[in-house]
Amino acid sequence: MPFLGLRLGNETQMTTAEVQSLGSLAEELGYGELWMTEGSGRDSLTQLTAIGSVTSRIGLGTGILPMFSRTPLVTAMSAAGLAAASDGRFILGLGVGNRLATEHGHGVAYDQPIHHLTDMVHIVRALLAGEDVTHEGKAITVNAANLGGAEPRTKVPIYIAALGPRMLQLAGAIADGVLLSWTAASYVEQAIQLVQDGAIKAGRDPSDVAISGYLRVAVTEDLVAGRASLKREIARYAGSSHYQNFFSRTGFDDEMSVASAARDHSDNPAMAAAISEKMQSELGVVGSAKVCHAHIDQLRKLGLTKPVIAPLTVGDLMDSYERTIRAIAP
């Protein structure tokens, strides 16, 4: 059975019981992993703990845990705790986040993100292996840090969320997997090649790095509403200069040039209006289950071995999730 994962968006409109019900449904229908986002609202770790308490097989990943808001020791402690609570099903997804959220929301300097993430991964991996860690890195230094015997019995895979070339190559060099997001179908092969290049340069077997990525999906008969939801979601991300630059680099410079004038607010209708049909078809899929499966299969053929669907809201939030989860079930 082909692998398929599920991303939950950590919507604050959902109760914990509703989040748990979606996790149980995903496990029942054969999804291999469930990834929980973190940006605002509730933290991803407690959400995953709640899901883990009502499931027994599905993998549970942070997609992603912004690294600047936590120290390496706290990150390793959290990973060890969730690995124990889930009987070894936890996957630690890490990313750099973005400057605005880091500095304004957390009051922490957004400095040397590549070096910071490199040090973070090395320190956390060693801590989770039960080592006493002394590490003097380019961004982080720790001395005699350890988990005090709480290291997990089984390995916790570490994935890196990556957009640009340097981060994609870093994932290949040091991570167990890469987590792509908003990666255009026409850019997937190039992104995967950058991951593999990073692995080869580091002396690793590229096949040791899992290739995972989010795909925004809406299974609906109301194509107009579905496409409008996809456009709004793309526009919301394009309101960030971080993603706007990424979209421009990966084939959508014309759209982002128009969107740039509407960046005063991500809900500006002009922002969504700038998202072309081509951009929509490259970044997501809306339609019948058959159409959505065909798009997922296309991405698999391009090298995305672990696709993760991210349901879009068309109408009621829970209805949208359940409809798409059931229709696309592996």
TIDRENSE-251058 format. One line per 10 residues: number of its first residue (from 0); their letters; for each residue y negated, x, z negated of N, C-alpha, C. Coordinates in steps of 0.02 Angstrom, whole numbers, always signed. Example, Ala and Ser with C-alpha at 12.3 -4.5 7.8 and 13.67 -1.06 7.14 Angstrom:
TIDRENSE-251058
0> as> +284:+660:-390:+225:+615:-390:+165:+660:-390 ~ +112:+642:-354:+53:+684:-357:-2:+645:-394
//
This chain:
TIDRENSE-251058
0> mpflglrlgn> +59:+42:+0:+0:+0:+0:-62:+44:+0 ~ -109:+34:+47:-169:+76:+50:-211:+69:-14 ~ -240:+125:-35:-282:+124:-96:-345:+84:-83 ~ -366:+46:-134:-431:+13:-133:-456:+10:-205 ~ -520:+29:-214:-551:+25:-280:-604:-28:-281 ~ -630:-41:-341:-682:-92:-351:-739:-63:-392 ~ -800:-76:-371:-859:-56:-409:-891:-118:-439 ~ -905:-116:-504:-944:-169:-536:-1014:-142:-549 ~ -1063:-185:-537:-1133:-162:-540:-1166:-165:-607 ~ -1129:-180:-661:-1157:-181:-728:-1215:-231:-734
10> etqmttaevq> -1208:-288:-701:-1260:-339:-704:-1266:-368:-774 ~ -1326:-372:-800:-1336:-396:-868:-1325:-472:-873 ~ -1323:-507:-815:-1310:-579:-817:-1239:-594:-837 ~ -1194:-545:-829:-1124:-556:-846:-1112:-544:-920 ~ -1071:-587:-950:-1050:-575:-1019:-993:-524:-1019 ~ -979:-497:-1077:-923:-450:-1083:-858:-484:-1062 ~ -849:-546:-1080:-788:-582:-1062:-782:-589:-986 ~ -838:-599:-952:-836:-605:-878:-819:-538:-847 ~ -848:-485:-874:-832:-418:-848:-757:-403:-859 ~ -732:-421:-917:-660:-411:-930:-617:-452:-883
20> slgslaeelg> -639:-513:-867:-599:-555:-823:-596:-526:-753 ~ -651:-495:-730:-650:-463:-664:-605:-402:-664 ~ -606:-365:-718:-561:-307:-724:-488:-328:-723 ~ -472:-381:-760:-403:-406:-761:-382:-431:-692 ~ -428:-466:-658:-413:-492:-592:-400:-435:-543 ~ -442:-383:-546:-433:-325:-501:-366:-292:-512 ~ -347:-283:-575:-282:-253:-590:-225:-297:-564 ~ -230:-362:-576:-178:-409:-555:-168:-407:-479 ~ -224:-398:-442:-221:-400:-369:-208:-332:-336 ~ -197:-280:-377:-175:-217:-349:-228:-165:-336
30> ygelwmtegs> -290:-175:-360:-341:-123:-352:-321:-62:-394 ~ -333:-2:-366:-311:+59:-400:-358:+84:-453 ~ -424:+73:-443:-474:+97:-491:-531:+48:-495 ~ -565:+49:-552:-625:+10:-562:-680:+57:-586 ~ -735:+57:-550:-791:+101:-565:-850:+60:-591 ~ -881:+83:-644:-937:+48:-674:-1001:+90:-669 ~ -1053:+59:-642:-1116:+94:-634:-1154:+100:-700 ~ -1203:+144:-701:-1249:+148:-758:-1318:+168:-733 ~ -1367:+128:-750:-1435:+143:-733:-1480:+115:-787 ~ -1483:+48:-788:-1517:+13:-842:-1468:-37:-872
40> grdsltqlta> -1489:-73:-923:-1443:-121:-953:-1394:-87:-1000 ~ -1332:-110:-1000:-1281:-83:-1045:-1254:-17:-1018 ~ -1229:+25:-1063:-1200:+88:-1040:-1131:+75:-1010 ~ -1110:+119:-965:-1047:+109:-929:-986:+120:-973 ~ -991:+163:-1023:-933:+181:-1064:-908:+122:-1106 ~ -954:+85:-1137:-932:+28:-1177:-906:-28:-1132 ~ -934:-35:-1073:-909:-85:-1025:-837:-69:-1004 ~ -825:-6:-990:-758:+16:-970:-709:+10:-1028 ~ -732:+23:-1089:-689:+15:-1147:-667:-58:-1154 ~ -714:-104:-1143:-698:-175:-1146:-646:-193:-1093
50> igsvtsrigl> -654:-168:-1032:-606:-182:-979:-538:-150:-995 ~ -541:-89:-1021:-479:-55:-1039:-438:-92:-1091 ~ -472:-130:-1133:-437:-166:-1187:-396:-226:-1161 ~ -411:-248:-1099:-375:-306:-1072:-335:-288:-1009 ~ -331:-223:-994:-292:-200:-936:-245:-144:-960 ~ -198:-125:-915:-150:-73:-935:-136:-22:-881 ~ -156:-36:-819:-138:+9:-764:-197:+35:-724 ~ -247:-5:-713:-301:+13:-667:-342:+73:-695 ~ -359:+120:-651:-401:+176:-671:-471:+153:-687 ~ -505:+187:-733:-572:+167:-756:-620:+226:-749
60> gtgilpmfsr> -670:+218:-705:-715:+274:-692:-788:+257:-703 ~ -827:+307:-725:-899:+299:-729:-928:+316:-661 ~ -964:+268:-633:-987:+279:-564:-1061:+266:-554 ~ -1105:+306:-581:-1091:+370:-614:-1126:+373:-682 ~ -1106:+424:-721:-1139:+438:-784:-1195:+488:-769 ~ -1259:+468:-777:-1314:+515:-764:-1313:+572:-815 ~ -1308:+633:-793:-1293:+689:-838:-1351:+709:-883 ~ -1414:+700:-861:-1470:+725:-900:-1478:+687:-966 ~ -1450:+626:-970:-1459:+586:-1030:-1409:+602:-1085 ~ -1362:+649:-1071:-1310:+667:-1120:-1298:+742:-1119
70> tplvtamsaa> -1282:+770:-1176:-1264:+841:-1178:-1191:+849:-1154 ~ -1170:+909:-1136:-1101:+919:-1117:-1052:+900:-1172 ~ -1068:+916:-1236:-1022:+901:-1290:-1015:+825:-1299 ~ -1071:+789:-1298:-1067:+716:-1305:-1029:+686:-1245 ~ -1040:+713:-1186:-1005:+689:-1127:-929:+699:-1134 ~ -909:+758:-1157:-838:+772:-1167:-809:+729:-1222 ~ -847:+718:-1276:-823:+675:-1330:-812:+603:-1305 ~ -859:+579:-1265:-852:+511:-1237:-792:+507:-1191 ~ -783:+558:-1149:-726:+559:-1103:-661:+560:-1141 ~ -658:+600:-1194:-597:+604:-1234:-583:+537:-1268
80> glaaasdgrf> -636:+506:-1292:-628:+441:-1326:-603:+387:-1279 ~ -632:+385:-1219:-611:+332:-1172:-542:+347:-1143 ~ -526:+411:-1135:-459:+429:-1112:-407:+406:-1163 ~ -422:+414:-1227:-376:+392:-1280:-371:+316:-1282 ~ -429:+283:-1276:-430:+210:-1280:-395:+177:-1221 ~ -394:+211:-1164:-364:+183:-1103:-296:+211:-1087 ~ -268:+250:-1133:-203:+281:-1123:-202:+325:-1060 ~ -255:+366:-1053:-257:+415:-1000:-280:+391:-932 ~ -315:+334:-929:-335:+306:-864:-407:+323:-845 ~ -441:+361:-887:-513:+371:-876:-527:+425:-824
90> ilglgvgnrl> -579:+412:-783:-605:+459:-733:-679:+470:-749 ~ -699:+532:-757:-769:+547:-773:-808:+560:-709 ~ -850:+512:-691:-894:+521:-633:-963:+542:-657 ~ -987:+598:-632:-1051:+626:-653:-1099:+631:-594 ~ -1163:+625:-608:-1213:+633:-555:-1279:+655:-586 ~ -1326:+674:-543:-1390:+699:-567:-1440:+643:-580 ~ -1425:+583:-557:-1474:+529:-565:-1535:+543:-522 ~ -1593:+521:-544:-1655:+536:-507:-1711:+554:-555 ~ -1761:+587:-529:-1814:+615:-571:-1852:+560:-608 ~ -1869:+506:-574:-1910:+455:-606:-1875:+424:-666
100> atehghgvay> -1811:+403:-657:-1774:+373:-712:-1763:+422:-769 ~ -1751:+485:-751:-1737:+536:-802:-1798:+551:-844 ~ -1854:+564:-810:-1913:+586:-846:-1951:+528:-878 ~ -1955:+470:-843:-1992:+413:-871:-1949:+373:-919 ~ -1887:+360:-899:-1844:+318:-940:-1815:+353:-1000 ~ -1793:+416:-990:-1760:+453:-1045:-1806:+503:-1079 ~ -1862:+519:-1047:-1907:+568:-1076:-1878:+638:-1077 ~ -1835:+652:-1027:-1802:+717:-1022:-1822:+750:-956 ~ -1832:+814:-957:-1852:+850:-897:-1796:+849:-844 ~ -1815:+836:-783:-1768:+838:-726:-1776:+907:-694
110> dqpihhltdm> -1734:+953:-717:-1745:+1023:-700:-1679:+1054:-676 ~ -1681:+1091:-622:-1623:+1127:-595:-1560:+1083:-591 ~ -1564:+1027:-556:-1507:+980:-556:-1441:+1009:-533 ~ -1441:+1051:-482:-1379:+1080:-457:-1348:+1126:-510 ~ -1390:+1170:-539:-1365:+1216:-591:-1344:+1178:-653 ~ -1382:+1126:-670:-1366:+1087:-730:-1298:+1053:-721 ~ -1287:+1023:-663:-1223:+989:-651:-1165:+1038:-649 ~ -1176:+1096:-618:-1124:+1148:-616:-1104:+1169:-686 ~ -1154:+1184:-729:-1139:+1203:-798:-1105:+1145:-835 ~ -1130:+1085:-825:-1101:+1026:-859:-1027:+1019:-843
120> vhivrallag> -1008:+1024:-779:-938:+1015:-760:-895:+1070:-791 ~ -918:+1132:-787:-878:+1187:-815:-868:+1180:-890 ~ -921:+1162:-925:-917:+1155:-998:-873:+1096:-1017 ~ -884:+1039:-987:-846:+978:-1004:-772:+987:-988 ~ -757:+1017:-930:-687:+1027:-912:-652:+1072:-964 ~ -685:+1125:-984:-655:+1170:-1034:-647:+1136:-1102 ~ -696:+1096:-1122:-690:+1059:-1185:-631:+1011:-1183 ~ -624:+975:-1126:-570:+927:-1120:-502:+960:-1117 ~ -501:+1024:-1100:-438:+1063:-1100:-422:+1090:-1169 ~ -466:+1077:-1218:-453:+1098:-1286:-478:+1168:-1303
130> edvthegkai> -522:+1195:-1260:-546:+1263:-1271:-606:+1263:-1319 ~ -615:+1320:-1353:-679:+1335:-1386:-724:+1365:-1333 ~ -780:+1332:-1320:-819:+1350:-1261:-884:+1386:-1279 ~ -890:+1446:-1253:-953:+1482:-1254:-971:+1493:-1181 ~ -1029:+1467:-1162:-1048:+1468:-1091:-1123:+1481:-1086 ~ -1141:+1534:-1050:-1211:+1548:-1037:-1224:+1537:-963 ~ -1249:+1478:-946:-1260:+1461:-877:-1332:+1468:-856 ~ -1347:+1448:-795:-1415:+1452:-770:-1458:+1396:-799 ~ -1426:+1342:-821:-1464:+1285:-848:-1444:+1267:-919 ~ -1381:+1277:-937:-1356:+1257:-1003:-1319:+1315:-1036
140> tvnaanlgga> -1333:+1325:-1099:-1296:+1374:-1139:-1269:+1341:-1201 ~ -1204:+1351:-1214:-1173:+1326:-1276:-1134:+1383:-1308 ~ -1125:+1377:-1373:-1090:+1430:-1410:-1038:+1399:-1456 ~ -975:+1417:-1445:-919:+1395:-1487:-916:+1320:-1494 ~ -927:+1285:-1439:-921:+1212:-1439:-847:+1193:-1432 ~ -827:+1138:-1465:-757:+1115:-1458:-752:+1042:-1477 ~ -695:+1013:-1462:-683:+942:-1477:-645:+932:-1542 ~ -632:+985:-1578:-600:+979:-1643:-530:+948:-1641 ~ -494:+962:-1587:-426:+936:-1581:-421:+868:-1549 ~ -476:+841:-1523:-476:+774:-1494:-467:+775:-1418
150> eprtkvpiyi> -449:+833:-1391:-441:+837:-1318:-386:+789:-1294 ~ -395:+759:-1234:-346:+711:-1208:-278:+744:-1195 ~ -226:+703:-1199:-158:+727:-1185:-148:+740:-1111 ~ -184:+704:-1068:-178:+713:-996:-247:+730:-968 ~ -247:+760:-909:-309:+783:-878:-355:+724:-862 ~ -419:+732:-875:-470:+684:-855:-501:+709:-789 ~ -489:+675:-733:-520:+698:-670:-596:+693:-674 ~ -631:+741:-645:-704:+740:-643:-726:+733:-571 ~ -763:+680:-557:-790:+668:-491:-866:+680:-492 ~ -893:+701:-436:-965:+711:-429:-992:+662:-377
160> aalgprmlql> -1044:+626:-396:-1079:+583:-348:-1124:+627:-305 ~ -1119:+619:-239:-1155:+665:-195:-1185:+629:-135 ~ -1246:+648:-118:-1279:+623:-58:-1293:+681:-9 ~ -1333:+729:-31:-1355:+783:+13:-1304:+838:+21 ~ -1316:+883:+70:-1269:+937:+86:-1252:+981:+27 ~ -1300:+1002:-13:-1286:+1048:-69:-1241:+1015:-120 ~ -1254:+951:-135:-1213:+916:-185:-1143:+902:-157 ~ -1138:+887:-93:-1072:+876:-62:-1031:+941:-65 ~ -1062:+997:-51:-1026:+1061:-54:-1008:+1079:-125 ~ -1052:+1062:-173:-1036:+1076:-243:-976:+1035:-265
170> agaiadgvll> -972:+972:-244:-914:+930:-261:-850:+963:-236 ~ -853:+988:-175:-794:+1022:-147:-776:+1085:-185 ~ -826:+1118:-212:-814:+1182:-246:-787:+1174:-317 ~ -808:+1121:-354:-791:+1119:-425:-761:+1054:-450 ~ -763:+1001:-410:-742:+935:-436:-671:+917:-413 ~ -644:+867:-448:-579:+839:-428:-588:+786:-373 ~ -648:+761:-366:-662:+711:-315:-736:+704:-303 ~ -753:+675:-246:-823:+660:-230:-829:+585:-226 ~ -887:+559:-248:-901:+487:-244:-962:+479:-200 ~ -951:+453:-140:-1004:+441:-92:-1035:+372:-104
180> swtaasyveq> -1097:+363:-83:-1129:+298:-89:-1180:+290:-33 ~ -1181:+231:-3:-1226:+216:+53:-1217:+267:+110 ~ -1156:+289:+119:-1142:+338:+172:-1128:+301:+237 ~ -1170:+310:+287:-1163:+276:+351:-1096:+295:+383 ~ -1066:+246:+418:-1003:+259:+452:-1009:+318:+499 ~ -1067:+325:+531:-1077:+380:+579:-1087:+448:+544 ~ -1097:+447:+477:-1109:+509:+439:-1049:+528:+396 ~ -999:+484:+390:-944:+496:+344:-908:+561:+360 ~ -891:+572:+424:-853:+632:+442:-893:+695:+425 ~ -958:+694:+437:-1000:+753:+422:-1002:+764:+346
190> aiqlvqdgai> -1008:+710:+308:-1010:+717:+235:-944:+746:+208 ~ -889:+721:+235:-823:+746:+213:-814:+819:+232 ~ -838:+838:+291:-833:+908:+312:-872:+954:+265 ~ -929:+931:+241:-969:+971:+194:-930:+980:+128 ~ -897:+928:+105:-855:+933:+45:-800:+984:+56 ~ -766:+979:+113:-711:+1025:+128:-736:+1097:+136 ~ -795:+1105:+166:-824:+1172:+172:-836:+1203:+103 ~ -861:+1161:+57:-873:+1186:-11:-809:+1207:-45 ~ -755:+1168:-33:-690:+1186:-62:-664:+1252:-34 ~ -667:+1258:+31:-641:+1319:+64:-680:+1381:+41
200> kagrdpsdva> -746:+1374:+37:-788:+1430:+16:-771:+1451:-55 ~ -751:+1403:-97:-733:+1418:-166:-660:+1439:-174 ~ -624:+1445:-117:-555:+1465:-119:-507:+1410:-140 ~ -527:+1348:-131:-486:+1291:-150:-455:+1259:-89 ~ -402:+1221:-100:-371:+1180:-48:-413:+1117:-42 ~ -443:+1103:+16:-485:+1043:+23:-449:+978:+6 ~ -383:+977:+15:-345:+916:+0:-341:+902:-75 ~ -362:+951:-116:-363:+940:-189:-424:+900:-211 ~ -470:+888:-166:-532:+851:-182:-527:+780:-153 ~ -523:+731:-197:-518:+661:-174:-583:+639:-142
210> isgylrvavt> -577:+602:-87:-636:+576:-52:-642:+502:-65 ~ -688:+484:-108:-698:+415:-128:-770:+394:-110 ~ -780:+330:-100:-848:+308:-83:-856:+233:-87 ~ -916:+212:-105:-933:+141:-110:-947:+111:-41 ~ -924:+50:-32:-942:+10:+27:-965:-58:+4 ~ -1027:-76:+21:-1052:-142:+2:-1020:-195:+47 ~ -991:-246:+16:-951:-296:+51:-969:-366:+27 ~ -973:-412:+74:-979:-483:+57:-932:-523:+102 ~ -882:-553:+72:-838:-599:+109:-869:-668:+102 ~ -896:-693:+157:-931:-757:+156:-933:-787:+226
220> edlvagrasl> -936:-853:+228:-945:-888:+292:-1018:-895:+309 ~ -1061:-886:+259:-1134:-891:+269:-1160:-822:+288 ~ -1155:-805:+352:-1173:-738:+374:-1247:-723:+364 ~ -1289:-774:+372:-1361:-764:+363:-1376:-743:+291 ~ -1348:-780:+244:-1359:-764:+173:-1328:-697:+155 ~ -1269:-683:+183:-1235:-620:+168:-1275:-560:+193 ~ -1300:-565:+254:-1339:-510:+281:-1406:-502:+245 ~ -1434:-558:+224:-1497:-553:+185:-1485:-517:+119 ~ -1427:-530:+87:-1410:-496:+25:-1402:-422:+36 ~ -1368:-403:+90:-1358:-333:+107:-1425:-299:+120
230> kreiaryags> -1469:-331:+157:-1534:-303:+172:-1575:-292:+108 ~ -1572:-341:+63:-1609:-333:+0:-1582:-275:-41 ~ -1516:-267:-40:-1486:-213:-79:-1505:-145:-50 ~ -1503:-139:+16:-1524:-76:+48:-1597:-63:+33 ~ -1638:-115:+39:-1710:-108:+26:-1725:-87:-45 ~ -1685:-113:-92:-1695:-95:-163:-1685:-20:-173 ~ -1634:+8:-141:-1622:+80:-146:-1675:+119:-107 ~ -1695:+92:-50:-1745:+126:-9:-1813:+129:-43 ~ -1822:+89:-96:-1884:+92:-134:-1890:+157:-173 ~ -1834:+194:-179:-1834:+259:-212:-1842:+313:-159
240> shyqnffsrt> -1887:+360:-171:-1897:+415:-123:-1833:+455:-114 ~ -1793:+459:-167:-1730:+496:-165:-1684:+467:-110 ~ -1675:+401:-111:-1632:+369:-61:-1667:+362:+6 ~ -1733:+353:+5:-1768:+347:+68:-1760:+411:+108 ~ -1764:+469:+75:-1754:+532:+109:-1682:+539:+134 ~ -1634:+515:+94:-1564:+518:+114:-1551:+475:+176 ~ -1578:+414:+175:-1569:+370:+233:-1602:+400:+295 ~ -1659:+432:+287:-1692:+463:+344:-1650:+519:+374 ~ -1618:+559:+330:-1578:+615:+353:-1513:+593:+387 ~ -1490:+533:+371:-1424:+512:+396:-1428:+459:+450
250> gfddemsvas> -1484:+460:+487:-1487:+420:+548:-1534:+361:+548 ~ -1573:+352:+494:-1614:+292:+491:-1688:+309:+478 ~ -1712:+360:+514:-1781:+382:+504:-1831:+328:+527 ~ -1815:+293:+582:-1860:+241:+606:-1868:+185:+555 ~ -1811:+164:+526:-1813:+111:+476:-1853:+133:+414 ~ -1842:+196:+393:-1876:+219:+334:-1950:+232:+345 ~ -1969:+246:+407:-2040:+254:+422:-2077:+187:+413 ~ -2044:+133:+434:-2072:+66:+425:-2070:+47:+351 ~ -2014:+62:+318:-2006:+43:+248:-2055:+80:+203 ~ -2074:+140:+223:-2119:+181:+182:-2184:+145:+166
260> aardhsdnpa> -2208:+107:+214:-2271:+71:+204:-2264:+13:+155 ~ -2201:-6:+141:-2190:-63:+96:-2162:-41:+28 ~ -2170:+23:+12:-2138:+49:-49:-2175:+33:-113 ~ -2227:-8:-109:-2262:-25:-170:-2217:-64:-218 ~ -2168:-98:-190:-2120:-135:-232:-2058:-149:-190 ~ -1999:-138:-220:-1936:-146:-182:-1923:-218:-162 ~ -1957:-267:-195:-1947:-337:-176:-1994:-358:-120 ~ -2037:-313:-98:-2082:-329:-42:-2040:-351:+18 ~ -2051:-411:+45:-2012:-434:+103:-2014:-386:+162 ~ -2069:-349:+168:-2075:-301:+224:-2024:-245:+218
270> maaaisekmq> -2003:-229:+157:-1953:-177:+148:-1886:-200:+176 ~ -1865:-260:+159:-1802:-286:+186:-1807:-297:+261 ~ -1864:-317:+285:-1873:-330:+357:-1865:-265:+397 ~ -1876:-209:+365:-1871:-144:+401:-1798:-124:+412 ~ -1751:-156:+379:-1681:-137:+384:-1650:-168:+446 ~ -1636:-126:+496:-1612:-150:+560:-1539:-174:+556 ~ -1518:-211:+608:-1448:-234:+611:-1401:-174:+614 ~ -1422:-121:+649:-1380:-61:+654:-1371:-30:+584 ~ -1425:-26:+547:-1421:+3:+480:-1375:-39:+435 ~ -1381:-105:+441:-1337:-149:+402:-1264:-137:+419
280> selgvvgsak> -1249:-133:+484:-1179:-127:+505:-1150:-58:+488 ~ -1193:-8:+479:-1171:+59:+462:-1159:+66:+386 ~ -1197:+29:+346:-1196:+40:+274:-1157:-13:+235 ~ -1139:-67:+267:-1102:-120:+232:-1066:-164:+282 ~ -1035:-216:+256:-1000:-263:+300:-1002:-332:+270 ~ -1018:-381:+313:-1024:-451:+293:-983:-493:+341 ~ -943:-539:+315:-906:-584:+359:-840:-605:+329 ~ -792:-618:+372:-726:-640:+350:-687:-581:+319 ~ -633:-598:+285:-590:-546:+257:-564:-501:+312 ~ -547:-530:+369:-521:-491:+426:-573:-440:+450
290> vchahidqlr> -635:-461:+456:-689:-416:+478:-699:-361:+427 ~ -699:-379:+363:-710:-329:+310:-652:-279:+307 ~ -591:-302:+313:-533:-257:+314:-536:-209:+373 ~ -558:-234:+431:-562:-191:+490:-612:-134:+479 ~ -668:-150:+446:-719:-99:+432:-692:-48:+382 ~ -657:-71:+331:-627:-26:+282:-576:+20:+315 ~ -535:-8:+360:-485:+31:+395:-518:+84:+439 ~ -575:+67:+469:-611:+116:+510:-633:+175:+467 ~ -658:+161:+407:-680:+215:+363:-621:+258:+340 ~ -564:+226:+329:-504:+264:+311:-486:+313:+367
300> klgltkpvia> -489:+291:+429:-473:+334:+485:-522:+392:+491 ~ -583:+383:+467:-633:+436:+469:-625:+485:+411 ~ -580:+469:+364:-567:+516:+310:-582:+492:+240 ~ -609:+430:+234:-623:+403:+167:-557:+376:+138 ~ -522:+420:+102:-455:+403:+79:-455:+355:+20 ~ -510:+352:-16:-514:+307:-74:-576:+262:-70 ~ -576:+213:-24:-633:+167:-20:-638:+124:-82 ~ -700:+110:-103:-713:+70:-162:-762:+15:-142 ~ -740:-48:-145:-785:-101:-124:-834:-118:-179 ~ -896:-132:-159:-949:-152:-204:-972:-221:-181
310> pltvgdlmds> -947:-275:-213:-964:-343:-190:-1038:-358:-193 ~ -1063:-390:-141:-1133:-413:-139:-1136:-484:-164 ~ -1194:-503:-191:-1203:-570:-216:-1228:-617:-161 ~ -1188:-668:-148:-1208:-721:-101:-1198:-787:-138 ~ -1251:-814:-166:-1245:-873:-208:-1235:-853:-280 ~ -1188:-885:-313:-1174:-871:-384:-1143:-802:-392 ~ -1165:-766:-443:-1144:-697:-453:-1068:-691:-463 ~ -1041:-728:-512:-970:-723:-526:-928:-749:-468 ~ -950:-803:-436:-914:-829:-378:-911:-777:-322 ~ -966:-741:-312:-969:-690:-260:-919:-635:-274
320> yertiraiap> -919:-611:-336:-871:-558:-355:-799:-582:-345 ~ -783:-639:-373:-714:-662:-370:-692:-676:-298 ~ -735:-705:-258:-718:-720:-189:-702:-657:-150 ~ -745:-607:-157:-735:-545:-119:-675:-506:-146 ~ -668:-503:-213:-612:-467:-243:-546:-497:-220 ~ -541:-563:-220:-479:-596:-199:-466:-587:-124 ~ -518:-594:-83:-509:-592:-10:-490:-522:+15 ~ -516:-470:-18:-505:-402:+6:-447:-368:-29 ~ -417:-402:-78:-365:-372:-120:-313:-334:-79 ~ -295:-274:-102:-245:-234:-65:-175:-264:-68
//
